[in-house]
Amino acid sequence: MIFKKPEKKIRLTPDEEFQLFKIIIDKYLWLGTIGLVVGIFILFNKDMNPWFGLMITLIGGLILLAFTAIMSRHFDFKRNV
């Protein structure tokens, strides 16, 4: 099957770009939060390895830190001084 290249690129308005960005970033926020919750649950569960729970918690925290870095780099947060 042969695919044709699109003749024109679709240009998004700033609002459409923001809505798309919000949908994508929302997934990373959920992934980091779920990682933290599952990691803490495993960490305090006596039947499971606490090191595995700590690892999952740290991975969830790193995902949330990456989320914060992306948000602070993409948006210009101005302080009211």
C-alpha positions as CSV (number, residue, x, y, z in Angstrom):
1,M,0.0,0.0,0.0
2,I,1.4,3.4,-1.0
3,F,0.8,6.4,1.1
4,K,0.7,9.9,-0.4
5,K,2.4,12.7,1.4
6,P,0.0,15.5,2.4
7,E,0.4,18.5,0.1
8,K,0.0,21.1,2.9
9,K,0.8,20.9,6.6
10,I,-2.1,21.7,8.9
11,R,-1.5,24.8,10.9
12,L,-2.9,24.9,14.4
13,T,-4.1,28.0,16.2
14,P,-2.6,28.8,19.5
15,D,-5.7,27.6,21.3
16,E,-5.8,24.3,19.4
17,E,-2.1,23.8,20.1
18,F,-2.7,24.4,23.8
19,Q,-5.6,21.9,23.9
20,L,-3.5,19.2,22.2
21,F,-0.6,19.9,24.5
22,K,-2.9,19.7,27.5
23,I,-4.2,16.3,26.4
24,I,-0.7,14.9,25.9
25,I,0.7,16.3,29.2
26,D,-2.3,15.1,31.1
27,K,-1.3,11.5,30.4
28,Y,2.2,12.1,31.9
29,L,0.6,13.6,35.0
30,W,-1.6,10.5,35.4
31,L,1.3,8.1,34.8
32,G,3.5,9.8,37.4
33,T,0.7,9.9,40.0
34,I,-0.2,6.2,39.4
35,G,3.5,5.4,39.8
36,L,3.7,7.2,43.1
37,V,0.5,5.5,44.4
38,V,1.4,2.0,43.3
39,G,5.0,2.4,44.6
40,I,3.9,3.6,48.0
41,F,1.3,0.7,48.2
42,I,4.1,-1.8,47.4
43,L,6.5,-0.1,49.8
44,F,4.1,-0.5,52.7
45,N,2.8,-4.0,51.7
46,K,4.5,-6.6,53.8
47,D,4.1,-9.4,51.2
48,M,6.1,-7.6,48.5
49,N,9.7,-6.4,48.2
50,P,10.0,-2.9,49.6
51,W,13.0,-2.1,47.2
52,F,10.7,-2.7,44.3
53,G,8.1,-0.3,45.8
54,L,10.8,2.3,46.4
55,M,12.0,2.0,42.7
56,I,8.4,2.4,41.4
57,T,7.9,5.5,43.7
58,L,11.1,7.1,42.5
59,I,10.2,6.5,38.8
60,G,6.8,8.1,39.4
61,G,8.6,11.0,41.1
62,L,11.0,11.4,38.1
63,I,8.0,11.4,35.7
64,L,6.4,14.2,37.7
65,L,9.7,16.1,37.8
66,A,10.0,15.8,34.0
67,F,6.4,17.0,33.8
68,T,7.3,20.1,35.9
69,A,10.4,20.8,33.8
70,I,8.4,20.6,30.5
71,M,5.7,22.8,31.9
72,S,8.2,25.5,33.1
73,R,10.1,25.4,29.9
74,H,7.1,25.6,27.6
75,F,5.2,28.3,29.4
76,D,6.5,31.6,30.5
77,F,5.3,32.0,34.1
78,K,5.5,35.7,34.9
79,R,5.6,36.8,38.5
80,N,3.5,39.7,39.7
81,V,6.1,41.8,41.4
